Amino acid sequence: MTGVQTCALPILARQNSFVTHVASLAGNGPPITFELEIKAREGRLYPELAGDVAGQLKKLEADLSAIRRDPRSSEKVAIGHTHIYWADRLKASTIFALSHSKARVFLAHGTADRNVSFQNFQVMSEQLKRRRRDVTEMVVPGADHGFRVAAQGGSPSRDAWGEVIAGVSRWF
């Protein structure tokens, strides 16, 4: 499991039948490259190339190639982190781990999440259901990555985090 924090519980669920429930709250489903590509296509992965989609995709491919060539480097940096940081994260897939577990799954995601796009939630839910996993969904319209819902003007109008935790508690 060497340091994969975003996918640790799904990996444990895959490896251990005693894990019966897994909640993914604003989590990614596909490997992290999915999210990196979304951000590059939106022109927001590399601030110095803001809006330059072709440049973003080209730089992302170069960074991923460099990481794959030297995955254990703790000195070389790509996309804001060292290669060793990215090495396992590039391989990890919550969808894969949960598809190979018996655990029930609770997925919650905000539709305005810009850290982990809502597309991750959609892909993960679809893929897990296709693999006949027991999936419960909670979509929070307008919520960001921390489940805050902004009012007009930008400041949070409500903190839906408590609603998500209550939903997980009822489900469990």
Helices and strands as residue ranges (DSSP letters): H 8-15, E 21-25, H 32-41, G 47-49, H 53-69, E 77-78, E 81-82, H 83-89, H 94-99, E 104-110, H 118-130, E 135-140, E 148-150, E 156-159, H 161-171
